Amino acid sequence: MISPNKFRNNEHTLLDNVFQSKKTNQNQIEHLAIKEFNRLRELISNSGIEVFSFYDDSKFDTPDAVFPNNWISFHYHRKAILYPMSAPNRRFERESKILDKLSDFGIEIELINDYSLYENKNRFLEGTGSIVLDRKSKKAYCSLSGRSDLSLFKKFCSDMNYIPVVFNSSHESKPIYHTNVMMSICNNFTIICLDSIRDKNERNYVIENLNNSGLEIIDISINQMTSFLGNCIQLINSNQSPVLIMSSRAFNSITKSQIKRIESYTEIIHSDIKTIEDNGGGSARCMIAEIF
């Protein structure tokens, strides 16, 4: 997790991120975002999950550094991949020397692929924002957008031996900018907004793949998606028990029947990160880069 010490509303991401707005006084944003970040980090840590938290102390303008999962993903065992970012100022996030800082904690990471050079060709694939991984079934889900290039996604799947599941999703007549806004894959279930997949054949294709992987589908509404319910992440605590992490806005959107189904598989924890959600256009899942 990366502290939002340079956080503000990023003008480079406003155009295609319909989940992002300017609802907070700009002079208050950084202060409020840091408070929200610290609360969420402490909540996760108190649930028995080890958290490595860093400042982005680089010299660069990195307003979205709090969302590290877009420029790096980790894979078993102690491997990592770097990704090409659409927004020019988000490319500087890779300069934060996070791998060196993890090494200081005894976490030695091997960089196995670096796709960042594709930025020179205006082709982007923004980590586990663009790609939602079913690591158990070795399937990778990708909703195409300006930030999720089809051929680059297929290259990732070929390099990492994943089966690609490609589709289109939209909201307010625009492609959903990141797949992980509309779906999350957990241990035995998936939270997904099927209504955002307008094409019936594509929707059925996604459903078929999820069913074939033995995942219970918890279908959420468009309103729940815009409350960032799809942008949650399941981690494992020190007792090897699953913990589902989301924002309080997302949690408050869940129906009683959905909570019952989710809690049959996992504990849920949540924290208020409204400032980060409103001004960054991302939520709890985006704030976490899980290490394997």
N, C-alpha and C positions, 0 to 999 in steps of 0.2 A: 504494500500500500504506500502511496506517495502523498504526502501532506500538501494541501492546496494553498501553499504560501504565496503563489503568484496568481491565484484564481481570480478570474473575471469572466464576463460574457465575451466569448470569442467571436469576433465579427467574421472570421473566416469560415465558421461552421453554421452560421445562421441560415444560409440560403436553402440548404437541403435537409436541415434538422427541424422538423415541425414540432418536436417535443421541447425545443429550446425557446426561451423567451427572455424578456428583460423586465422582470417583475420586482427586482430589488434595487434600492439605491446603490449605485456603483461604489460609493464610498464605504458602504457597509458590507459589501459582498465578501471580501477576503476574510474579515473578522468572523462573520457568521459561518462561512464555509469551514474555517479551521475548527470552530466549536463543534460543528456537525461531524466533521471527520474524526475528531478525537473521541466523541461519544460512540460512534460506530466502531472504531478500532477497539476501544475498551470493552464494548459489548461482545465483540467477537473473541477477544482475548479471554474475557471472563467466562466464556462458554467452553473453554478448554482447547481452543485452536491457537496454535503458535502464529504470531503475526510479526513479520518483519516490516517495520515502518521507517520510511526515509523522507528526508527533505530533498527536493530538487534544488541543489545548491549550484547548478550551472549558471553561467552568465547570460543565458538566453531567456527570451520572452516565451514562457510555457504556461499559458492560462489553463490548459486542460491536462496538466501533468497528473492530476488526481485520478485520471482514467488510464492506468498503465496497461490494461489488458489489450489495448488497441495496437500498441507498437511492439509488444513482446508476448509470446506464449511459451509455457513450460510443458515439457513432456517427460515421460518416464524413460530413463532414470537420470535426473539432473541434466536435462537437455533443454535448449531454448531455440526459438526462431524469432527473427526480426522482420518487421513488415513495412510496406510502403504506405505512407500517410497522405491523404488528400490535402489537408490544410497545411500550408507552408510552415506556419509556426508550430505545428504539432510534430514536425520532423525533428525539431530540436530536442524533443523528449528523449530521443535515443542517446543524447549526449550526457545523460544524467549519471553515467557510470554505476548503474545499479548492480551490474554483474560483479564489479569490483567490491562494492559495498556488501553484497551477499557473501563474497569470498572472505571478508573480514569476520563473518559469523561462522565460517567453516563450511559454507554452502558453495561448493565448486560447481559451476555451470558450464557445460560444453555447448558452444554455439554451433548448431548443425546446419542451419540454413539462414541466409540473409537475403530477403526479397526486396530490400529497400531501394536497390538500384533501379527497380521498375518505376520509381517516381520520375526518372528521366524520360520515361515513355508515357507518362500520364496514365499509368495503370496502377490501381490501388487495391489493397486487400488489408483491411484494418483488424488483424488479429482475431481474437475471439469475440470481437464485435461483429465482424463480417461472417465468421465461421462459428457455428454452434456444434460442438463435438459430442458425439455419443461414443465415448472412449471404450465402453464395454463392447459395443457391437461394431466398432471401427467404421462408423458412418459420420459424415460431415454434412451439415445442413447449411445452405447459403441462399439467402434472399438477395437477388441481384439489385445493385444500385450503382451510383457513380463511385461509391467507395468500396464496391465489391465486384471486382473484375472476374468474368467467367473463366477465361483461359488461365488466369493466375490462380484462381481457386482450384481448377482442375490440376494444375501443376502441383499445388500443395498436396492434394489428395494422392497424386501419383508418388510424390516424394515421401509421403508419410504413410502410404498404404491404407488410405481411407476410401470408402465408397462415397462418391459425391451424390448429394441429394439437392438438386437445384430447383428453385421456384421463384416466383415474384410475389411480393406483398406490397400493399400501399395504404396510405392514410392521407386524407385531405388531398387526394389526387396526385400525390407524390410517392415515389418508391420509398419504403421505409429504409432509412439510411443504414441501419445496422440490424442484422438478423436477431441479435440477442435482446432487442427491444420487444420483439413479438413472440419469442419462445425461449424456454430454458429446458435443458435435459438434466434430469436428476437420476438417482440410483434405479428406481423402479417406475418412475412416472415422468411425464413431461407437462409443463405448463405452456400453452400455446394459444394464440389468437387466430383461430382458423378463419374467422370472418375477414381478416386482413388479406387472405389469399383469395383473390377475386375469381380466378379461373378455376372452374369446378374440377377439371382434370388434374391440374396441379395440386389442388387441395386434396383430392383423393390419393394422389401419388405420395404426398407427405404423410397422410394418415396411414396408408399401407405400409410405409417404411417404419413408422413408429410402432404400429401393431406388430409387425414382423420381428421387431426388436424386443417385444414383450413389455412395452412401456404403456402404462395406463395414461390415457389422454385426458388432461384436465383443461377443457376448453374455456377460455376467458373471453369476455366481451371487448369491444373496441374501447369502451370507457375504462375498463380494467387495465387494458394495455397502456392507455395514456396516463394511467396512475402508476405505471412502471411495474405492474405485477409480473409481466414477462421477463423483467430485468432482475431476476433473483439468481442466487447461486448456492448450490449445496456443497458444503465442505464436511470434512471428517474431523471430529475432535480427538483429544488424547485418549479417550475411551473407545475409539473406533466407532463412535455413534454419529450418524448423519445430522447435520444442522443446516437448515435452510435460512439463508440470510436475505433480507429484503428491507426496503424502506417502510416507514410507518404509513406513508401514503398508500403504498401497495398493499400492506397488510389490512388497512381499513377498507379496502375495496373488495376483499374476499367475502364470498357468501358463506353462510354457516355450513352448507353442504360441501362446499369446496374445502373449507378448513378441515372438516371431518375426514375427507379423503386424503388430503395432504398429510395431516397429522398421523394417519395410519402408517405412514412411511418415515416421517422425519419430524424432529423438533423444528419449530419456527422461531427465529428471533428477528427483531426489527428495531429500527431507530429512525428518528426524524432527520432527513437530509434534504429538506425542501429547497433551501438556497442552492445547493449543488444541482438538484434536479432541474429547477426552473432555469437557472442561468447556464448550466452546462449541457442540459438535454440528455443526461445519462443518470443512472441510479446505482444501486448497491453492487450489481454484478460488474459494472464498468470500473468500479473502484478497486477491484481485487484481481490480481494476477496470481493464480494458484500454482504452487510449486509441487512437482512430483519427484 
